[in-house]
């Protein structure tokens, strides 16, 4: 993994995948109780033994397709650099008011420290303050880190560090920033809305997470605003894009603040191929009270901002005429709601028309079958019973009884770093 350098190069959602960062869920997923699950952004506690087996399928499909990088290994590697180690640990301890364990962390070896920063550090009852504390952890576990999409997002040749809406996820973005700034294999420029730990993002209003940023084309971004990404977050991104002086289109979709299944745009809209997308119809096409806005940048400034009918219509006017496939099918809104809740619109493309999603969303898979996608069982692919290369378009359907309960799907669990250009 640590040999050939890979420059960040993401100019689409569907180009053939050349590298992706993932994080296999570990003990941090189960290091919670019903009492603190809500604080950890969960509505329930995952069964790691089941979720782990499902994730093995997902990881196996990716490994057959592309180069995969594990967060834990990348992190352990950069912690071998003294400057990176000290900077990251001190930022984390400052942000989480855990200065009392800073020196203890710095004395750990690389792998033990990487484990501690991800899985958490138990609080020692060696002072009155600690003894009376109701907390179990001096550093809380990163329960959400297997959703690697959100803490950093590749945009063209750069990486935007996530300005996380919830403080419990800030450490994820600090870790991802350190990896991209220091790992010798990953070549990029990082853009950070929060360059100083002392800066208060809440006062700035800036929040932006990777699930709300889709790269449609080298001149088109599609962004969501809602519970996890603010208008100020998109304005921050726009200010950075202005500096290129190039013509750039940003289509922005407003999302409902509730329920929690609408936390990111990729829960209601994903791109599957050059001419096809997956939509959750009630939000994307029917709920007109949620605005869709087209922003055009030109010559280093904003040329115009105007409301448009919906995302497919806006993309069509920019030369991307997409066939729409409906999450849950197009016959029954109750089924649509049920399957969207279980990440039925959240697909990840490893190449044009080659996508990964959950097998449980059967009506969504039926709609994809009618659209010309072969529905392939992930275990059959891994076992060699079927060869996905025999199909022009396919869905690798992974088991998903437990993973979706964490609140995300295949796109949520991937942070692509390079894709081949679309012809």
ChimeraX attribute file (.defattr): number of C-alpha atoms within 10 A of each C-alpha:
attribute: neighborCount
match mode: 1-to-1
recipient: residues
	/A:1	11
	/A:2	12
	/A:3	7
	/A:4	9
	/A:5	12
	/A:6	15
	/A:7	16
	/A:8	23
	/A:9	22
	/A:10	27
	/A:11	24
	/A:12	25
	/A:13	25
	/A:14	27
	/A:15	22
	/A:16	20
	/A:17	23
	/A:18	20
	/A:19	22
	/A:20	21
	/A:21	18
	/A:22	22
	/A:23	21
	/A:24	18
	/A:25	22
	/A:26	19
	/A:27	15
	/A:28	20
	/A:29	21
	/A:30	17
	/A:31	19
	/A:32	21
	/A:33	11
	/A:34	11
	/A:35	8
	/A:36	15
	/A:37	17
	/A:38	13
	/A:39	13
	/A:40	22
	/A:41	16
	/A:42	18
	/A:43	15
	/A:44	16
	/A:45	20
	/A:46	21
	/A:47	13
	/A:48	18
	/A:49	13
	/A:50	14
	/A:51	22
	/A:52	17
	/A:53	15
	/A:54	18
	/A:55	24
	/A:56	15
	/A:57	20
	/A:58	25
	/A:59	18
	/A:60	15
	/A:61	20
	/A:62	19
	/A:63	14
	/A:64	11
	/A:65	15
	/A:66	16
	/A:67	15
	/A:68	23
	/A:69	19
	/A:70	13
	/A:71	21
	/A:72	17
	/A:73	17
	/A:74	24
	/A:75	25
	/A:76	19
	/A:77	18
	/A:78	23
	/A:79	27
	/A:80	13
	/A:81	13
	/A:82	10
	/A:83	11
	/A:84	16
	/A:85	19
	/A:86	15
	/A:87	12
	/A:88	20
	/A:89	23
	/A:90	18
	/A:91	20
	/A:92	21
	/A:93	19
	/A:94	14
	/A:95	15
	/A:96	16
	/A:97	13
	/A:98	16
	/A:99	17
	/A:100	10
	/A:101	16
	/A:102	17
	/A:103	13
	/A:104	10
	/A:105	22
	/A:106	16
	/A:107	10
	/A:108	13
	/A:109	12
	/A:110	20
	/A:111	16
	/A:112	12
	/A:113	22
	/A:114	23
	/A:115	19
	/A:116	19
	/A:117	23
	/A:118	24
	/A:119	23
	/A:120	21
	/A:121	18
	/A:122	14
	/A:123	18
	/A:124	12
	/A:125	12
	/A:126	8
	/A:127	9
	/A:128	8
	/A:129	9
	/A:130	15
	/A:131	12
	/A:132	9
	/A:133	13
	/A:134	9
	/A:135	13
	/A:136	16
	/A:137	16
	/A:138	20
	/A:139	22
	/A:140	23
	/A:141	26
	/A:142	24
	/A:143	27
	/A:144	24
	/A:145	25
	/A:146	24
	/A:147	25
	/A:148	26
	/A:149	24
	/A:150	29
	/A:151	27
	/A:152	29
	/A:153	28
	/A:154	25
	/A:155	22
	/A:156	19
	/A:157	16
	/A:158	19
	/A:159	24
	/A:160	24
	/A:161	28
	/A:162	30
	/A:163	29
	/A:164	24
	/A:165	19
	/A:166	14
	/A:167	14
	/A:168	17
	/A:169	21
	/A:170	18
	/A:171	25
	/A:172	24
	/A:173	23
	/A:174	23
	/A:175	26
	/A:176	22
	/A:177	22
	/A:178	21
	/A:179	22
	/A:180	23
	/A:181	17
	/A:182	18
	/A:183	18
	/A:184	16
	/A:185	16
	/A:186	18
	/A:187	19
	/A:188	18
	/A:189	16
	/A:190	19
	/A:191	19
	/A:192	18
	/A:193	19
	/A:194	19
	/A:195	10
	/A:196	10
	/A:197	13
	/A:198	10
	/A:199	11
	/A:200	11
	/A:201	18
	/A:202	12
	/A:203	7
	/A:204	12
	/A:205	15
	/A:206	23
	/A:207	25
	/A:208	33
	/A:209	27
	/A:210	30
	/A:211	29
	/A:212	27
	/A:213	25
	/A:214	25
	/A:215	20
	/A:216	22
	/A:217	20
	/A:218	16
	/A:219	17
	/A:220	21
	/A:221	19
	/A:222	23
	/A:223	25
	/A:224	29
	/A:225	27
	/A:226	20
	/A:227	20
	/A:228	25
	/A:229	29
	/A:230	21
	/A:231	17
	/A:232	15
	/A:233	21
	/A:234	21
	/A:235	12
	/A:236	17
	/A:237	17
	/A:238	20
	/A:239	14
	/A:240	13
	/A:241	17
	/A:242	17
	/A:243	11
	/A:244	13
	/A:245	12
	/A:246	14
	/A:247	18
	/A:248	22
	/A:249	25
	/A:250	23
	/A:251	24
	/A:252	25
	/A:253	24
	/A:254	22
	/A:255	25
	/A:256	18
	/A:257	14
	/A:258	10
	/A:259	9
	/A:260	14
	/A:261	17
	/A:262	21
	/A:263	24
	/A:264	28
	/A:265	27
	/A:266	29
	/A:267	28
	/A:268	26
	/A:269	30
	/A:270	24
	/A:271	27
	/A:272	27
	/A:273	20
	/A:274	21
	/A:275	13
	/A:276	19
	/A:277	20
	/A:278	26
	/A:279	27
	/A:280	28
	/A:281	21
	/A:282	15
	/A:283	19
	/A:284	22
	/A:285	15
	/A:286	12
	/A:287	13
	/A:288	13
	/A:289	10
	/A:290	15
	/A:291	16
	/A:292	22
	/A:293	21
	/A:294	20
	/A:295	18
	/A:296	19
	/A:297	22
	/A:298	16
	/A:299	13
	/A:300	17
	/A:301	16
	/A:302	16
	/A:303	13
	/A:304	11
	/A:305	14
	/A:306	10
	/A:307	13
	/A:308	16
	/A:309	15
	/A:310	22
	/A:311	19
	/A:312	21
	/A:313	14
	/A:314	18
	/A:315	18
	/A:316	11
	/A:317	9
	/A:318	12
	/A:319	8
	/A:320	17
	/A:321	16
	/A:322	18
	/A:323	15
	/A:324	19
	/A:325	23
	/A:326	26
	/A:327	33
	/A:328	28
	/A:329	22
	/A:330	15
	/A:331	10
	/A:332	10
	/A:333	15
	/A:334	10
	/A:335	18
	/A:336	23
	/A:337	17
	/A:338	14
	/A:339	22
	/A:340	23
	/A:341	21
	/A:342	24
	/A:343	29
	/A:344	33
	/A:345	33
	/A:346	28
	/A:347	26
	/A:348	26
	/A:349	24
	/A:350	24
	/A:351	21
	/A:352	22
	/A:353	26
	/A:354	24
	/A:355	23
	/A:356	25
	/A:357	26
	/A:358	30
	/A:359	21
	/A:360	18
	/A:361	24
	/A:362	17
	/A:363	21
	/A:364	25
	/A:365	25
	/A:366	18
	/A:367	18
	/A:368	23
	/A:369	15
	/A:370	10
	/A:371	14
	/A:372	14
	/A:373	20
	/A:374	21
	/A:375	19
	/A:376	20
	/A:377	18
	/A:378	25
	/A:379	18
	/A:380	14
	/A:381	18
	/A:382	15
	/A:383	10
	/A:384	10
	/A:385	12
	/A:386	15
	/A:387	12
	/A:388	19
	/A:389	9
	/A:390	9
	/A:391	16
	/A:392	12
	/A:393	21
	/A:394	22
	/A:395	27
	/A:396	27
	/A:397	25
	/A:398	22
	/A:399	23
	/A:400	23
	/A:401	14
	/A:402	20
	/A:403	26
	/A:404	19
	/A:405	19
	/A:406	20
	/A:407	22
	/A:408	25
	/A:409	25
	/A:410	24
	/A:411	26
	/A:412	23
	/A:413	26
	/A:414	22
	/A:415	24
	/A:416	27
	/A:417	28
	/A:418	24
	/A:419	23
	/A:420	15
	/A:421	15
	/A:422	15
	/A:423	5
